[in-house]
Amino acid sequence: MPIAAAADCVPPERPFLPQSREDIRAYADLLRSDFEGYIVDIQEYFRCLDGERQRALQEAREVSEDYGRLVELLD
């Protein structure tokens, strides 16, 4: 049973960075928090994708082995 499917791996929303230097300074704490949260979330997203890749590779090996048995039985 799959742990995660690629569709279950949801990329985080890119943080917003205002154009205005004044706005950046005014909202510095909030912006910093958004960017730090993004970094944590993107790492989780990469782990999810890596897990799905490993699952898919294992499944592909198993299907290949099943196909090999099918071919042997039909020959």
N, C-alpha and C positions, 0 to 999 in steps of 0.2 A: 504494500500500500504506500503510495507516495506521501512523503512528508510535506512537500510544497510543490506547487506547480509554478511555472514561470508567471502565470497570471496572478498568483498569490503574492508575488514580489512586487510591491507597489513602490515606485520611486518617490522620494520625498519632493515636495514642492521647493523650487529654487527660492532662496530668500530674496526679498526686495531690498535694493539699495537705492535710496533717493539720489537724485542728481545734485541737489543742492548741498553744499558743504554745511550750511547752517542747519538744515534738516538732519543731516548725519550727526552733527554734534548734539542737537536737541534730543535725538532719539538713540543716542549711542548705546545705552544699556539695553534697550529693546532690540536694536539691530545686532548687537554682539550676541545676545541670547538666541536670536533667530539663526544666526550663522553657526553658532556652536551646536545648536539643535540639529541643524542640517547636516553637519559633519558626523554627528552620532547616527542620525537616521540613514545617511548614505552608506555608512559602514555596515549597518544592519541590512540594508538593501543588497549590498555586495555579498554578504554572507548568505542571504536568501538565494540569490542567483547561483552562487557557488554550490549550495546544497542541491538546487534543482539540476544543475549540470551534472553533479555526481550521480544523482538518482537516474537521470536520463542515460548516462553512460552505462550504468549497471543494467538498466532495462534493455538497452541496445545489445549488450553482451548476451543477456538471457535470450532475447529474441533471435539473435544470430545462432545461438546453440540450439534453440527450438527448430529453427529453419534447417540446420544441419541434420537434426534427427528426422525431420520431415522428408528431406531429400533422400536420406538413407532408406527410409521405409518405402519410398516410392520407386526406388531403383530395383 
